[in-house]
Structure formats: C-alpha cells, structure tokens
Amino acid sequence: MNILCYDYGGSSHHTIVELVKSGHTVYKSWTSRNQKNYEISLGIKHVDKTDSDMIGAYRPSNDELIKLTEDLILKYDIDVLKVDNPSHSSFLHEHFYKKVKYIGVSKEIYLLESNKLHSKSIAESVGINVPKILKHGKYFDDDYGTNVTFPCVEKPSNELLPATVFNNEYEFKAGIGVFPRDMNVDYFIEEFIDNALDIQVSYVMSAGEYFITDIFTTIGLCKNKGVFQNPWILGTEFHSLESRADLLVREEAHKYLKEIAKLGGHWEGSLGGAYRDDHQYYFFENNVRPDILASSNNFMTGDEYLKGIFEDISLFENAWANKNMQKISVSNENRREPYPIHLHDKYNVTYPANLNLHDDGNYYAWILGDIRPVIDLQTPGVRAVGTLICDHNIPSGFIKELEETTWHIGTNEFVF
C-alpha cells in the first residue's frame, strides 16, 4: 500500500519504520533536511519539496490543505492517510475518510483534546475523579490572577494549548502576558493534586473498540510545565506502576475509554492523570494523538498494525502481551555532540525518532528548546538536544554505555 503520513513531531516514527519494513511505501510531509536524510536512510520517502513546504513552513489554511491532500492522494496513489496532528485531522477527516483508509480523529473526537472542559465532563459523567475548578474566565479579564491559591494548574479551555503549573504567586505574575496568556482566550484554573504520581495511559481505537497499550508514571514532568514550557521528555523518568496502582488506573481508564469509543474512528491517544497516595485516580486530559517527541514501539509489523487498527484490534493485545516496555529520555546541552547510534546496533535497541543525519556522517539529536530550570526572566535558557529511547527489555549494558558518554539519562532533576 501507499501511505501518506502527516507526522506530528516524530510521533509515529516507529510505526512508519515498521510499515516500510513490511513492504509499504510511506510518504511523509514536511521535515528538516537533516531529519529527512535520517528517514531516507530508513527507507521512508517524502513528498516533493514544493508540496512539503506548503504543509510545513507555510502553514496552509484549511481549504489549502484539503486541496493539497487531494492532489497528493492522486499524485502518489495513496491508499492510507495517517494524520497525527489532531487540529489538521479534525477537518481533513470528513473529506477523506470515505476516499481512503483514514487514521486520525474526526471533528467531534478532536474536541476531547481541544475542549478540556468537555473532556473533564465526560470523565465526571462516568464517575471518574477530576480536579476541582478554582477559577474560569478569559485572559484579558480584569480579575485574572486574583483570588488564586497555589500550587495550581492553568489550562486554556477551548484551544490545543498546553497546561501550566504555577507553584507560587511569583511564577504566576511572571506568566502574565506570556504565551498563551497574550491571547484573550478562555482559561480555567484547577487544583493541583498533591502526593500523586503523574500517569499516562496510552490506547488505540478501532471502530468502536479500544485497547490500552501501555500505562506508566513520569517523574519530573511537572518541571517542564512551568511558565517557560520545556519539552515534556527532558529530565523525565518513566516507570511502570506497581500492580495495585496499575489495576486501579486500568479500571478507571476503561470507564472513560468505553464512553469515548462510541465516537468510532481509527486513532491513537493517551490519557493524562494522577494516582494519589490514598489510592485515588484523577483524570486530567485526553490527548487524541500519539505523543509528540515520544514515538512508541508497538511491537508489531506494519501489516499487523494496519490490520489491527482497521480490522482486528486484538492484534495489539497479542503484540503487547508480556512486554516490559521501557522508555529512557536522554539529553545533552552540547548540540554538536554526535549521538551514539552505534550502541543501538550493538545491543539491538530500536532507533529513536528524533535524530538528524548530517553530511559528516554523524547522527545528532533534535534541538528541543531552551531549558529554564527556574523562573528567571534575566537568565537565558540553555539550548538542549535530546530524544527518547523506547523498546522492550533494553539491555543494562546499553544503558551503562550510554551513561558513560556525555549523554544524560533522564532524572527527576534537570542536568543543565
């Protein structure tokens, strides 16, 4: 089959690689030259540069992207369209889901992520705990920032924009006028759930059926959700849950997923939440897409993936059975330091998504952003690079050798 993938920050890297290995021709949209070199080395093709520029840097209107997609489907004889960016998929879906096999969300499903109050109300309706809302309004309201207790979490209500954790009044005041608070959009502030583990529940949806692929806890994630948003994988540790917590989280996730599965479609997503030390689970949000910068290995061939997401979701269950998923974030403050790709070959560990292949023959991790460990408007952030390693039973020797290089394994403290 010919497959067109509108990628979203390396979100489907492992899936695309497996599709290529199964003999499918995969075309990707816009990407940087050096990232394109890396992907070409793995057998991934790309749409022509003029089309690619339209999709990426130019940021087309809805109508332009619909027309471009129609042209690409004809030009490359596309059988499957995979749209990871939910805001794009929300309007492309209705135009193409009957013309080709479509992986991505509809307009209604998109609201589960973009309208966070709507998603919270669904969780409440099926009996799942949610944080209390402390304040609700628009950013330009006169009373913005008044009568707020700390710590707290602020979220734009109806936009595909990130949450912010405020620990104190100083951080809150530092954030006034900082994106997205420079736009007069709706927001709400909710209580911060103390004494809890951040929980991610990954899932796949197939025509009204679903399967939970992975559940893990992150340590250090909240440090990336301050006024100056850092890439969520940096300085973050990933751990499995102990059995009691895992069972409870699954029970709560099933309530929510059973409800939203009624919307149908073929897509992947993850639930964000918390498991508190009194054995209570709280629902935070629903991301109706694969995670940005954190492509996961589904432990299945490309053929199995397509059959699983369109015909037989039990293939995902078979693929994930008895798998010890491991995720390791690695980072480096030196953007010129080559990434040790040879360790992946030596220990047979799946290649990460976020790499570039330069003309010097070396691999380099993506530049992820300026890291600010503390709120300090006067001190510039450190330009960091990094990626996420994801595989089954990663050998201890691989981790040891990686740690012996200048690359840092994710911890719950920043390494910069």
N, C-alpha and C positions, 0 to 999 in steps of 0.2 A: 504493500500500500504506500501511497504518497501522503505524507503527513506534514501539515503546516502548524508550527508551534509559535505562538506569541508568548515568549518567555517573560518572566517577571523576576528579575534579579537572580537568575540561576536556579529558580525554584524547581524545575523539572529536569535538571541535568542528568541524574541517574536513570530516570525513565527514558529520556531521549537516547542515551547511550545504549540501553538495552533494546530499544526499538531498532536502532541501527544494526546491532548485533544479530537481530532476528531477520534481517534482510530488508527492512523497510527503508524507504528514502525519507529522511526528515529534513525539512527546510525550517530554518529559524529566521526570526525577524532581526531587527536592529541589534548590533553589538559593536564593541570597540574592535579595532584592527587586531590587537594582540590577543584579545579573547577569541576572536574569530579564528586566528591561527591555531589556538589550542583546540577549539572544537573541530576544525577541519582535520586535525591530526587524529581525532577520534571517529572520523567518518561522517560528521554532521555537515550538511550543506546549508547554504544561506541564500536568501532571495537576493536579487540583483541590488547593487548599491543604491540606485535611484529609488527603488521601492523601499529599501531598508531605511534610507534617510527619512522618507515620508513617515514610516511607522515610528521611528525613534526620536531623533532630534527635533523634527519639525512639529511633533505633537498635533496630528490632524484633528479636524472636527469629526463628530460622529458620522456625518454623511460622507466625508472624505475617506474615513477608514472603512466604511461599508463598501464604497466603490472600489477602493484599493483591494480589499479582501476578495471581492467578486473577481477582479482581474487576476489576482494571484491564484485563485482556485482554478480558473481556466488555464492560465499560463503554465502551471505546474501539475495540472491534472490531479488536484488534491482530493483524497478520499476521506481524510480525518482532519478536523480543525480543532486544535487544542489551545484555548485562550486562558492563560493563568491569571492575567490581570482582571479582577472582577469588575472594575469600572468599565473596561472595554467590553468584556463579555456580556454585561448587563444589556447592551443594545445590539451587539452582534448576534446574540443567541437567537432572537426572534426572526432574524433574516436568513440564518444559515442552518438551523438545527434540522430542517427537513431536506436540505440540499446535500449535506454531507453528514457523516458521523461527527457529533459535536461533543467535546469535553470542555465544560465550563458552565458558569451559572447563568440563570435567567435573571430578568429584572427583579422578579419577586424574591429570588434567593439572594441576590446582591444586597437587599435591604437587611438581611441578617447580619451583615458586617457594617454597612454604611450607617444604618439607623440603630445605634446601640441601645436606645430605649426600647425599641421594638423587640430586639433580641432578648433583652432583660425581661420583658413582659411575657415572652414565651416561656422562659425558664420558670418564672413565678407561677405561670398557669399550670405547669406540670409538677409543682411542689418542690422546686429546687431553690435553695437559699441564694439570695443576691445581696450585695452590699446596699445599705440604706443610702438614698439620695439626700444630700445635705443642702444643695442649692441648685437652681436651674434658671437659666436666662440666656442673654446674649452678651458677647464680649464687650460691646460698647455701652452696656447699661451703666447707669450712674452708680449702682450699688455693687458692681463687680469687685470682688476682692474683700467685701465686708462680711462680717459675721461668719468667718471660716475657722474651723478647728483643724489642727494638724496632728499627725500626718493625714493627708487626704489624697484622693486621686481625681484628676480633672479629665474629662473626655468631651470632645466635640460630639454633639448629639446626632447629627444627620450628615456627617461627612466622613470620607475614608481618610481619616487623620488620626495620629497617634495619641495615646493617653499620656498624661504627665503625672508623676508622683511628686508632691510637694511635702517636704519634711518639716518646714517651718515658714514663718512669715517672711524671712529674708529671701528664701527661694521664690516664694510666691510673688513678691514685689519685683524681683529680678526678671520674672517671666512676663510682666505686663508689657504688651506690645511686641513680644517675641512670637514668631510663627508658632501656632496658628492664631494667636491672640491678636494679630494685626488685621484680622478679618472679622466682620460683625456677624458671626455665625452662632447658632445655638450651642450651648455647652451645658454640662451638668457636673456637679462635684459630688462624689460619693465617699463613704467612709473607707478608710484603709483597714484591711483585715490583718490584725496583728497575730503574732505567734502562729504563722501559717507557712506552708510550702507553696510556692508557685507551681501550678500543674498545667501541663499541656496534654491534650487528648487528640491524637491525630486520627482521622477517619476517611473513609471513601464512600461515596454514594453511587448507587446504580439503580435507576428507575424505581425508586421507592424502597430499595433495600440498602442497608448500610453495614459496614464492618469497621470496628475500631482496630487500627493497625498498631498503634503504639501509645503508651502512657509513660510520661517521665516528669521529673521535677527539675526545675532550674534553680541554681543558687547564684546570686549576683545579678539577676536580670533587672531588678528594680533600680540598680545603679545606672542603668542605661536609659532610664525613662524619666530623667530629670528635665529641667528647662532646656538644656542643650542635649538633644536626643542623640545618643550613641547607637551604632548598630547593635542589635539585641544579642548577637552571639559573642561579642567581645567581653572577656573577663567572666564568662558564664560557664558554670559547671553543669553537666547533665547527669542525672542519676535515675535509676529505677526506683519505684516505690516498694516499700515492704508490703507483704501480702494483704494485711488488713486494710491498709490505705488503698491499695490497688483495687481491691474488691469493692469498697465503698464508692470510689471515684467511678468505676465502671457502672455501678448500679445507677448513679446519678446521671452519668453521661447517656446511658441508654434511654432514660426518660426524655431527655431533650432531643436526641437523635431520632428516636421513634416518631416524635412530633414533626420535626422538620423534613423527615424522609417523605412525608405526604406531598411535598412540593415536587418530587420526582427529579429527573435530570441525571446527568453523569458528571461528577465533580469530586474534588478532594478538599478537605478543610481541617481545621483544628479548633478545639475549644480551649479557651484560656480560663483558668480558675484558681482556686486555692483550697488546700486541705489543712484545716486548723487543728491545733493540738488537742482540742476536745472532740476530735473525730467528726467534724462537720465539714461538708464541702460547700463552696460558694462558686457560683457561675459568674464570670467576668465578661466574656465576649466570645464571639464566634467569627473566626477568620475563614471565609469561604474560598480558600485557595491554598495551594502548597506554600509553605513558609519561605519568605524571601531570604536569600543567602544561606539557606539551610536545607538544600535538597536531600531527601532521604532515599535510601536504597529500599525498594520494595521486595527484594529477594525473589524476583520473578523475571522471566524472559519478556521481551517486548510482545511476543504473541500472547503470552499468558496475561499480560497487563491489559491488552485490548479486549481479549475475551472476558476477562474478569470485570472490567468496568462497563462493558456493553451487554454481556450475556449471563455470566455466572460468577457472582461476587464471592462464592465460596473458594475460588482460586486464590483470593487474597488471604483467606483464613488458612489455607493449606501452606501458602508461601511463608506466612509469619509464624507458623506453629513451631514452638520450642526455639525461637530465635532470641538470642541475647543481644539486643540492639545496643550499640554504643555510639555515642556522639562526643567528639572531642573538639573543642574550639582551640585554635592555635592563632597566635598573633605575634607581631613584630613591629617595633617602632622604626625599623630601618627599611624603607620602601625599596632599597636597592639590593636587599639580601635575597639571593635566589632561594626558591622553595625546594626542599629536598625530595623531589619527586621519586628519586631512586629508592627511597625507603618503601614507597608503595609497591614498587616492583619486587623488591627484596622479600617483603612479608606478605605479598598478595592482598593488599588492602585497596579497596576501591578508591579511585582518584576522586578528589574533591571537585566541587563545581567551580569555585571562584578562583580560577587560575588564568594567567596570561602566558603565552608563549612568545618570547621576543626573538628578534633576529639574531641575537647572540647565542641562541640555542638553549637558553635557560628559561625555567618557569618561575613566575613571580605571582604572589597572591595579590588579590584585589586591594586597592586603596579603599578602605571602608569609611574613613571620615576623620574628623578632628575629635580627639578624645579629651574630655574635661572631667577629671575625677571629682572635682568640687566646683561649686558655683563661684566663678571668679571672672568678672567681666573684663578685667585688665589683662589677664594672662591668656595668650592664645593657646588653643588646644594642640595636642601632639598628633601629627598626621600618621595614622596607623594603618597597617595592612594585616589581613588575616583571612581565614577560611574555616570551614567546618568539615571534619572528617567523620564519615558515617558508614558503619559497616557492622557485620556480625562477628563477635568474638575477636576483636582486634588484638593481635599478639602483644604480650608485655614487652617483648624485645623492640617492637616498632615504637611503642610509647617511650621506652628508655632512650633509644637512639634519637628520637625527636627532641626529647628534653635536653639531651647533650649538645644539641645545636643551639643557635641563638633564638630559636623559636620557642615561644612560651605556651605551655599548656594552660587552658582556661582554669582560673581560680576564682574565688569569690572576692578577690581584691584586684584592682587594676594594677597592671605591671608597668605602667609608664611613669 
